[in-house]
């Protein structure tokens, strides 16, 4: 088992970091028959628990922003120490390029093209709609949070950091479901896209 972990260390850390969200989505899948039921239950639960709803709003509004100072630190220290250590600068620049391409451009194109209704907006898709209520898939917050956390997980591969980032990313992703902004499938799709972006950042920022 130890040799397997060392051989596939990056993949093991990625799986551990993704496990909290996958467990949440699995529990939801086992306890509800449809995404409509999911939305109705969490809407009612949030209404009955305003303090928890307020906390979820803080997580959803500030979760991704919390990573901005981290990558800004990589950028600033990378510029200051570019002669000694170019890896930080490269890491920050690749992160910026990939996140702009994936989390902003690609996700926006997919949201508009798919036209999936958000919870409570109806059941029929409306592709190429300009209405925000039909831009449910994928979850942009989830894409961004995993696009930011996965590169750090893969860069450092330290179990406590991996677990902390995994729990934090899952909390942001779950807040989108709890606040009835997204369906579980939207979050799953966002996790997949964000994970691909995270691996791309890790691979393209590695020195030859």
Secondary structure, 3 states (H helix, E strand, C coil): CHHHHHHCHHHHHHHHHHHHHHHHHHHHHHHCCCHHHHHHHHHHHHHHCHHHHHHHHHHHHHCCHHHHHHHHHHHHHHHHCCCCCCHHHHHHHHHHHHHHHHHHHHHHHHHHHHCCCCCCCCCCCCCCCCCHHHCCCCCHHHHHHHHHHHHHHHHHCCHHHHHHHHHHHHHHHHHHHHCCCCCHHHHHHHHHHHHHHHHHHHHHHCCC
